[in-house]
Amino acid sequence: MELKKNPKADLEKRRGLYLEIGLVVALVASLVAFNVKSYEKELKEAFQREAIEEVEEQILQTDIQEPPPPPPPEAPEVTTVIEVVSDDKEDIKEVSFNAEIDESTKNIDIVPVVVEEEEDETETQIFTVVENDPEFPGGMEALYKYLAQNIKYPQLARDNGITGRVYVTFVVERDGSIANPKVLKDIGGGCGAEAIRVVKSMPKWNPGKQRGKAVRVQFNLPVNFNLK
């Protein structure tokens, strides 16, 4: 007996259609799946960016807005306590002592302490320029007259015809005496030694003064040697 199929139940005729519908459904499902994954990925990245921005904003705010320093502690109040001392005689204690002279201390000599005065610099300093120059008694004319009367022309210089001027330097002390005579320039023939001899034999000068006080002064003196 031959079986007969209902033409409506025959699926072979619509197989191509079903196959296309299946492909379309699979394609749509794939597209939906890809879109869902990309959407989730975008949402995840967006959330991560927001979280990072919030963290950075919090860090910036923390760096910029520092809390103000605490106020300095208040200085403690200082209270002054004044102690009142009574003037009653009962509070005053008398202290008495007996000073007995020991026999060993009777013969002790008390030596006074001598304080040495510091030497003034002006007393040792030698001046070259002062307010009042030292002066030979009677002035310069008396000095030249004294030199002419006391100089003895050296025989060696006379025999050799030596003439000229000898320069002598010396210090006029505070008391007017002459110290440290030296020859600055000599012409030879014994003239320098003769000039030193005459300078040493001079009487005391009037000392030089600085601010009204006698001081030591360096003095240069020319001595002429001329043959007549």
C-alpha positions in Angstrom: 0.0 0.0 0.0 1.5 3.3 -1.1 1.7 6.1 1.4 0.7 9.5 0.3 2.0 12.8 1.8 0.0 15.8 2.4 1.4 18.6 0.2 1.0 21.0 3.1 3.2 18.9 5.3 6.0 18.6 2.7 8.9 20.6 4.0 11.3 20.0 1.2 9.7 22.7 -0.8 10.4 25.4 1.9 13.8 24.2 3.0 15.6 27.0 1.2 13.4 29.6 2.8 14.0 28.1 6.3 17.7 28.0 5.6 17.7 31.8 4.7 15.6 32.6 7.7 18.0 30.7 10.0 21.0 32.5 8.5 19.3 35.8 9.0 18.5 35.0 12.6 22.1 33.8 13.2 23.5 37.0 11.7 21.1 39.2 13.7 22.1 37.3 16.9 25.8 37.8 16.2 25.4 41.5 15.5 23.4 41.9 18.7 26.0 40.0 20.7 28.9 42.2 19.3 26.9 45.4 20.0 26.2 44.2 23.6 29.9 43.5 24.2 31.1 46.8 22.7 28.4 48.7 24.8 29.5 47.0 27.9 33.2 47.8 27.1 32.4 51.4 26.5 30.4 51.6 29.8 33.3 49.9 31.6 35.8 52.4 30.2 33.6 55.3 30.9 33.2 54.2 34.6 37.0 53.7 34.8 37.7 57.2 33.4 35.2 58.8 35.8 36.8 56.9 38.7 40.3 58.1 37.7 39.1 61.7 37.3 37.5 61.6 40.7 40.7 60.3 42.3 42.9 62.9 40.5 40.4 65.6 41.6 40.6 64.5 45.2 44.4 64.4 45.1 44.5 67.9 43.6 42.1 69.2 46.2 44.2 67.5 48.9 47.4 69.2 47.6 46.0 72.6 47.2 43.6 73.0 50.1 45.8 72.3 53.1 44.1 72.7 56.4 45.2 75.9 58.3 47.8 75.3 61.1 46.4 75.1 64.6 46.5 78.3 66.6 49.5 78.7 68.9 49.0 77.7 72.5 48.1 80.5 74.8 51.0 81.7 77.0 50.5 80.7 80.6 49.6 83.6 82.9 52.5 84.7 85.1 51.6 85.5 88.5 53.9 87.5 90.7 53.9 86.5 94.3 55.1 89.3 96.6 56.3 88.1 100.0 55.9 90.6 102.7 58.7 90.6 105.2 57.8 91.6 108.7 59.8 94.4 110.3 59.4 92.9 113.7 62.5 92.7 115.7 61.8 89.0 116.4 62.5 88.1 112.8 66.0 89.7 112.8 68.7 87.4 113.9 71.8 88.9 115.4 75.1 87.4 114.4 78.1 88.0 116.7 81.7 86.8 116.3 84.9 87.2 118.3 88.0 88.2 116.5 91.0 87.0 118.4 94.5 88.0 117.4 96.7 85.1 117.0 100.3 85.5 118.2 101.6 84.3 114.9 99.8 87.1 113.0 101.0 90.0 115.1 104.3 90.4 113.2 102.9 90.2 109.7 103.9 93.2 107.6 101.3 94.6 105.3 102.8 95.4 102.0 101.0 98.0 100.0 100.1 97.2 96.5 101.8 99.5 94.0 99.8 100.1 90.9 102.0 100.9 88.0 100.7 103.6 85.8 100.6 102.8 82.1 103.2 104.7 80.1 101.7 107.2 77.8 102.4 106.6 74.1 103.2 110.3 73.7 106.1 109.9 76.2 107.9 107.3 74.0 106.8 108.3 70.6 109.2 110.4 68.5 107.5 113.1 66.4 108.8 114.6 63.2 106.1 117.4 63.0 104.7 119.1 66.0 102.7 122.2 66.8 105.6 123.9 68.5 109.1 122.9 67.3 112.0 122.5 69.7 114.3 125.5 69.8 117.9 126.2 70.8 118.1 128.7 73.7 118.1 132.1 72.0 116.8 130.9 68.7 118.5 129.9 65.4 120.9 132.8 65.4 122.2 131.8 68.8 122.5 128.2 67.4 124.6 129.2 64.4 126.8 131.4 66.6 127.3 128.5 69.0 128.4 126.2 66.1 130.8 128.8 64.7 132.4 129.3 68.0 132.7 125.6 69.0 133.5 123.8 65.7 137.2 123.0 65.2 138.0 122.4 61.6 139.5 119.0 61.2 143.2 119.1 60.1 142.7 116.4 57.5 139.8 118.3 55.9 141.8 121.5 56.0 144.9 119.9 54.4 142.7 118.4 51.6 140.6 121.5 51.1 137.4 119.7 52.0 134.4 122.1 52.4 130.7 121.6 52.4 127.7 120.8 54.6 127.2 117.9 57.0 123.7 116.9 58.0 123.2 115.6 61.5 120.0 114.2 63.0 119.2 113.9 66.7 116.3 113.7 69.1 115.3 116.5 71.4 113.9 114.8 74.5 111.0 116.1 76.6 113.4 117.7 79.0 115.4 119.4 76.2 118.4 117.1 76.3 120.0 115.8 73.0 119.9 112.0 72.3 121.0 109.7 69.5 122.9 112.1 67.2 123.7 110.5 63.9 125.3 111.7 60.6 122.9 111.7 57.7 125.3 113.1 55.1 129.1 113.4 55.5 131.7 115.2 53.4 134.7 113.3 54.8 137.9 114.4 56.4 136.6 114.0 59.9 133.9 116.7 59.4 131.0 114.3 60.4 132.7 113.3 63.7 133.4 116.9 64.6 129.7 117.8 63.9 128.6 115.0 66.2 131.0 116.2 69.0 129.6 119.7 68.8 126.0 118.5 68.8 126.6 116.4 71.9 128.1 119.3 73.8 125.1 121.7 73.1 123.1 122.9 76.1 119.5 121.8 76.6 117.0 123.0 74.1 113.4 124.2 74.7 111.5 120.9 74.0 108.9 120.6 71.3 105.2 120.5 72.3 102.2 118.8 70.9 98.8 119.9 72.3 100.6 121.8 75.0 102.6 118.8 76.2 106.3 118.3 75.9 107.2 115.5 73.5 110.2 113.9 71.8 111.0 115.4 68.5 113.4 114.3 65.7 115.5 117.3 64.5 117.8 117.6 61.5 120.6 120.1 61.6 122.9 121.2 58.8 126.5 122.1 59.8 128.6 124.1 57.4 132.4 123.6 57.0 134.1 126.5 55.1 137.7 127.4 54.8 138.4 131.2 55.2 
